[in-house]
Amino acid sequence: MYRNIPTVLTAEEIIDKMFRRSKKVEVPLSKNRLRFHKNLSIAKIYTARDVAVSTLKKYVDSFPYINKLHPFYRTLLDLLVDKDEYKKALASLVWAMEKISGFADKYARKIKGVGKVEEAIKFRKEFYGRTSSILKQIAPKLRYLGQVRDIIRKLPDINPELPTVVIAGYPNVGKSELVSKMSTAKPEIASYPFTTKGIVVGHMEIRGRRVQIVDTPGLLDRPLEKRNRIEKEAILALKYLADVIVFLLDPSETCGYSMDEQLKLLKEIKKDFDIPILEVENKVDLLCTDSQRIKISAKTGEGLEKLMGEVIARMEL
């Protein structure tokens, strides 16, 4: 998601780039010295304008508009970025583009009307000065957008439009093993806010459709009541991603958590996520209960076909 946002240059870097490009500008020689310097000054002004405006426009076009984002990404970005400051930063770039374009036209007109070479050069330098001043005014906004770019690039690279199965449950119940078994290729790790472990994303094909399978270490693996508000909101963003939650239980308790603890977490997730939740008991190769839950062994593959059938039914694929 938005991995192609370009590096945000500082105001000084844009100014240097602008001057370097302008310095290389050439125009056809003319016997009329005044006409030559007029043409040269105007060409340099428009080159400088093009460099500054195109650089800023590239940022405006590549940064996402929060209100147009998928709810999953919008929720995460709202937690990490001050929405008002972000909008003001982008608006300041648009303002600078308009001012610089206006100055270019204004000084080009002035140069066309001068009667001396020195006046043409003077107006060109004035344009450079005013344009540099505008860029320095938005320097803090450029620095801020550089920080936002780093934040955005760390958001999980997930397609929220794809049908998605989220695997939940305490650590060591077999979630990562299940994702590996269900995936047609090796799952990848994607970063996720407020967890150092990242989430594991696998893919599979169901009836010709690509489906995501997401394991959430550090997220849906311990009680929400133990999280702070921001952590909890980051976790609840998953409700905009998941079409089905597969909650994995370990009746053998070899995961290190009692069934009472596991069922308490399941109850919490049911309360907070208004989406289909499949209760699945793993490790039937170690212990098989007489409950009515779906039973599998992610280790041996037993019961996975039945689980897939239930997933397909809940997702209405």
Order of alpha helices (4+ residues) and beta strands (2+ residues): alpha-alpha-alpha-alpha-alpha-alpha-beta-alpha-beta-beta-beta-alpha-beta-alpha-beta-beta-alpha
